[in-house]
Protein backbone atom coordinates (compact mmCIF):
# COMPACT_ATOMS: atom_id res chain seq x y z
CA UNK A 1 0.00 0.00 0.00
CA UNK A 2 2.86 2.40 0.69
CA UNK A 3 4.17 1.96 -2.85
CA UNK A 4 0.77 2.73 -4.35
CA UNK A 5 0.48 5.89 -2.27
CA UNK A 6 3.88 7.12 -3.46
CA UNK A 7 2.91 6.57 -7.09
CA UNK A 8 -0.30 8.51 -6.55
CA UNK A 9 1.61 11.44 -5.06
CA UNK A 10 4.11 11.53 -7.91
CA UNK A 11 1.30 11.33 -10.42
CA UNK A 12 -0.47 14.28 -8.82
CA UNK A 13 2.76 16.29 -8.80
CA UNK A 14 3.38 15.58 -12.46
CA UNK A 15 -0.20 16.49 -13.32
CA UNK A 16 0.14 19.82 -11.49
CA UNK A 17 3.39 20.53 -13.36
CA UNK A 18 1.76 19.85 -16.71
CA UNK A 19 -1.16 22.14 -15.92
CA UNK A 20 1.20 24.90 -14.77
CA UNK A 21 3.32 24.65 -17.93
CA UNK A 22 0.22 24.75 -20.11
CA UNK A 23 -1.03 27.83 -18.28
CA UNK A 24 2.28 29.66 -18.73
CA UNK A 25 2.39 28.79 -22.42
CA UNK A 26 -1.14 30.11 -22.87
CA UNK A 27 -0.16 33.42 -21.24
CA UNK A 28 2.91 33.96 -23.44
CA UNK A 29 2.21 36.44 -26.28
CA UNK A 30 2.70 35.30 -29.84
CA UNK A 31 5.60 37.09 -31.54
CA UNK A 32 5.57 37.65 -35.31
CA UNK A 33 8.50 36.60 -37.47
CA UNK A 34 9.93 39.60 -39.32
CA UNK A 35 11.76 39.69 -42.60
CA UNK A 36 15.40 40.58 -43.04
CA UNK A 37 16.21 44.08 -41.76
CA UNK A 38 17.12 45.17 -45.30
CA UNK A 39 13.51 44.43 -46.28
CA UNK A 40 11.96 46.00 -43.17
CA UNK A 41 13.96 49.22 -43.59
CA UNK A 42 14.49 49.64 -47.32
CA UNK A 43 16.69 52.30 -48.83
CA UNK A 44 14.45 54.65 -50.80
CA UNK A 45 15.51 57.14 -53.45
CA UNK A 46 13.12 59.97 -54.31
CA UNK A 47 13.24 63.07 -56.46
CA UNK A 48 13.27 66.32 -54.52
CA UNK A 49 13.17 69.97 -55.56
CA UNK A 50 15.80 72.36 -54.21
CA UNK A 51 14.51 75.91 -54.03
CA UNK A 52 16.05 79.30 -53.26
CA UNK A 53 14.29 82.66 -53.15
CA UNK A 54 16.03 85.96 -53.93
CA UNK A 55 14.31 89.29 -53.39
CA UNK A 56 15.46 91.69 -56.09
CA UNK A 57 15.70 95.42 -55.54
CA UNK A 58 14.99 97.98 -58.29
CA UNK A 59 18.70 98.21 -59.07
CA UNK A 60 19.14 94.43 -59.10
CA UNK A 61 20.63 91.93 -56.69
CA UNK A 62 22.26 93.63 -53.71
CA UNK A 63 23.39 90.63 -51.70
CA UNK A 64 25.59 90.48 -48.64
CA UNK A 65 28.68 88.28 -48.52
CA UNK A 66 26.71 85.67 -46.62
CA UNK A 67 23.91 85.65 -49.21
CA UNK A 68 26.40 85.39 -52.06
CA UNK A 69 28.06 82.44 -50.35
CA UNK A 70 24.67 80.76 -49.96
CA UNK A 71 23.88 81.33 -53.64
CA UNK A 72 27.27 79.95 -54.63
CA UNK A 73 26.60 76.85 -52.53
CA UNK A 74 23.22 76.45 -54.21
CA UNK A 75 24.84 76.59 -57.66
CA UNK A 76 27.55 74.13 -56.59
CA UNK A 77 24.89 71.72 -55.36
CA UNK A 78 23.23 71.90 -58.75
CA UNK A 79 26.53 71.21 -60.48
CA UNK A 80 27.23 68.16 -58.30
CA UNK A 81 23.79 66.62 -57.87
CA UNK A 82 21.37 68.46 -60.15
CA UNK A 83 19.21 66.41 -62.47
CA UNK A 84 17.82 68.33 -65.42
CA UNK A 85 17.54 72.04 -66.00
CA UNK A 86 18.16 75.06 -63.80
CA UNK A 87 14.93 77.04 -63.42
CA UNK A 88 14.54 80.81 -62.93
CA UNK A 89 10.94 81.70 -62.10
CA UNK A 90 10.28 85.43 -62.32
CA UNK A 91 7.24 87.15 -60.76
CA UNK A 92 4.83 88.37 -63.42
CA UNK A 93 4.59 91.89 -61.95
CA UNK A 94 8.35 92.49 -62.36
CA UNK A 95 9.28 90.36 -65.37
CA UNK A 96 10.49 93.32 -67.46
CA UNK A 97 11.95 95.42 -64.66
CA UNK A 98 15.61 96.47 -65.08
CA UNK A 99 16.54 95.07 -61.68
CA UNK A 100 15.07 91.67 -62.52
CA UNK A 101 16.94 91.53 -65.83
CA UNK A 102 20.17 92.46 -64.04
CA UNK A 103 19.56 89.70 -61.47
CA UNK A 104 19.02 87.08 -64.17
CA UNK A 105 22.21 88.15 -65.94
CA UNK A 106 24.18 87.93 -62.68
CA UNK A 107 22.89 84.43 -62.00
CA UNK A 108 23.85 83.30 -65.49
CA UNK A 109 27.32 84.76 -64.99
CA UNK A 110 27.61 82.86 -61.72
CA UNK A 111 26.73 79.62 -63.49
CA UNK A 112 29.34 80.38 -66.14
CA UNK A 113 32.07 81.11 -63.57
CA UNK A 114 31.19 77.82 -61.84
CA UNK A 115 31.81 75.84 -65.04
CA UNK A 116 28.10 75.41 -65.79
CA UNK A 117 27.86 77.55 -68.91
CA UNK A 118 26.27 74.67 -70.81
CA UNK A 119 23.62 74.07 -68.15
CA UNK A 120 20.06 74.13 -69.55
CA UNK A 121 18.61 77.29 -68.01
CA UNK A 122 14.85 77.60 -68.24
CA UNK A 123 13.07 80.85 -67.40
CA UNK A 124 9.39 81.13 -66.55
CA UNK A 125 6.88 83.37 -64.80
CA UNK A 126 4.43 82.86 -61.97
CA UNK A 127 1.39 84.99 -61.29
CA UNK A 128 1.61 87.64 -58.58
CA UNK A 129 -0.91 90.41 -57.75
CA UNK A 130 0.18 93.85 -58.96
CA UNK A 131 2.42 95.63 -56.47
CA UNK A 132 2.90 92.58 -54.24
CA UNK A 133 6.52 91.79 -53.25
CA UNK A 134 7.63 88.52 -54.80
CA UNK A 135 11.04 86.85 -55.08
CA UNK A 136 13.01 85.48 -57.96
CA UNK A 137 12.83 81.71 -57.43
CA UNK A 138 15.74 79.44 -58.33
CA UNK A 139 15.10 75.71 -58.38
CA UNK A 140 16.30 72.39 -59.73
CA UNK A 141 15.55 68.72 -59.24
CA UNK A 142 17.85 66.16 -57.72
CA UNK A 143 17.72 62.64 -56.34
CA UNK A 144 18.04 62.23 -52.58
CA UNK A 145 17.93 59.42 -50.05
CA UNK A 146 14.80 59.39 -47.94
CA UNK A 147 15.47 59.46 -44.17
CA UNK A 148 14.64 56.33 -42.20
CA UNK A 149 12.73 56.71 -38.94
CA UNK A 150 14.15 54.35 -36.32
CA UNK A 151 11.79 55.32 -33.49
CA UNK A 152 11.63 52.48 -30.99
CA UNK A 153 8.17 51.45 -29.86
CA UNK A 154 8.49 48.08 -28.07
CA UNK A 155 10.72 46.77 -25.34
CA UNK A 156 13.70 44.91 -26.80
CA UNK A 157 13.30 42.15 -24.22
CA UNK A 158 9.75 41.30 -25.29
CA UNK A 159 10.45 38.23 -27.38
CA UNK A 160 9.44 34.62 -26.88
CA UNK A 161 10.53 32.98 -30.14
CA UNK A 162 14.19 34.08 -30.30
CA UNK A 163 13.51 36.37 -33.26
CA UNK A 164 14.99 39.79 -33.84
CA UNK A 165 12.74 42.72 -32.99
CA UNK A 166 11.31 44.81 -35.82
CA UNK A 167 13.79 47.69 -35.56
CA UNK A 168 16.80 45.40 -35.62
CA UNK A 169 19.27 46.81 -38.17
CA UNK A 170 17.36 50.06 -38.63
CA UNK A 171 20.22 52.25 -37.40
CA UNK A 172 22.63 50.48 -39.73
CA UNK A 173 20.36 51.15 -42.71
CA UNK A 174 19.84 54.79 -41.67
CA UNK A 175 23.59 55.39 -41.37
CA UNK A 176 24.21 53.68 -44.70
CA UNK A 177 21.61 55.91 -46.39
CA UNK A 178 23.24 59.01 -44.89
CA UNK A 179 26.67 58.03 -46.28
CA UNK A 180 25.50 57.62 -49.88
CA UNK A 181 26.73 60.63 -51.82
CA UNK A 182 25.10 59.88 -55.17
CA UNK A 183 21.76 58.03 -54.94
CA UNK A 184 22.01 57.20 -58.63
CA UNK A 185 24.46 54.48 -57.59
CA UNK A 186 21.48 52.50 -56.29
CA UNK A 187 19.47 52.94 -59.49
CA UNK A 188 21.96 52.25 -62.24
CA UNK A 189 25.64 51.25 -62.26
CA UNK A 190 28.39 53.51 -63.49
CA UNK A 191 29.38 53.06 -67.10
CA UNK A 192 32.33 50.68 -67.46
CA UNK A 193 35.45 51.90 -69.23
CA UNK A 194 36.45 50.09 -72.42
CA UNK A 195 38.79 47.13 -71.81
CA UNK A 196 42.50 47.40 -72.51
CA UNK A 197 42.91 44.97 -75.42
CA UNK A 198 46.69 45.35 -75.51
CA UNK A 199 47.14 44.43 -71.87
CA UNK A 200 44.74 41.53 -72.23
CA UNK A 201 46.73 40.15 -75.20
CA UNK A 202 50.03 40.39 -73.30
CA UNK A 203 48.58 38.55 -70.31
CA UNK A 204 47.09 35.82 -72.50
CA UNK A 205 50.38 35.29 -74.39
CA UNK A 206 52.29 34.91 -71.10
CA UNK A 207 49.70 32.44 -69.87
CA UNK A 208 50.10 30.34 -73.05
CA UNK A 209 53.90 30.36 -72.66
CA UNK A 210 53.61 29.26 -69.03
CA UNK A 211 54.88 32.54 -67.65
CA UNK A 212 53.51 34.63 -64.80
CA UNK A 213 50.93 36.99 -66.39
CA UNK A 214 50.97 39.45 -63.50
CA UNK A 215 52.66 42.83 -63.80
CA UNK A 216 56.06 43.33 -62.23
CA UNK A 217 56.08 45.55 -59.17
CA UNK A 218 58.55 48.44 -59.02
CA UNK A 219 61.32 47.94 -56.44
CA UNK A 220 59.96 50.71 -54.21
CA UNK A 221 56.63 48.88 -53.83
CA UNK A 222 58.25 45.71 -52.52
CA UNK A 223 58.26 45.82 -48.71
CA UNK A 224 59.94 43.24 -46.51
CA UNK A 225 58.65 42.49 -43.03
CA UNK A 226 62.23 41.98 -41.78
CA UNK A 227 63.44 45.40 -42.84
CA UNK A 228 64.65 47.52 -39.96
CA UNK A 229 64.66 44.72 -37.34
CA UNK A 230 67.40 44.77 -34.76
CA UNK A 231 69.88 41.85 -34.59
Secondary structure as GFF3:
##gff-version 3
##sequence-region A 1 231
A	DSSP	alpha_helix	2	27	.	.	.	ID=ss1
A	DSSP	alpha_helix	37	40	.	.	.	ID=ss2
A	DSSP	beta_strand	45	54	.	.	.	ID=ss3
A	DSSP	alpha_helix	65	81	.	.	.	ID=ss4
A	DSSP	beta_strand	86	91	.	.	.	ID=ss5
A	DSSP	three_ten_helix	92	94	.	.	.	ID=ss6
A	DSSP	alpha_helix	98	113	.	.	.	ID=ss7
A	DSSP	beta_strand	121	126	.	.	.	ID=ss8
A	DSSP	beta_strand	136	145	.	.	.	ID=ss9
A	DSSP	alpha_helix	170	179	.	.	.	ID=ss10
A	DSSP	three_ten_helix	183	186	.	.	.	ID=ss11
A	DSSP	alpha_helix	197	208	.	.	.	ID=ss12
A	DSSP	three_ten_helix	219	221	.	.	.	ID=ss13
###
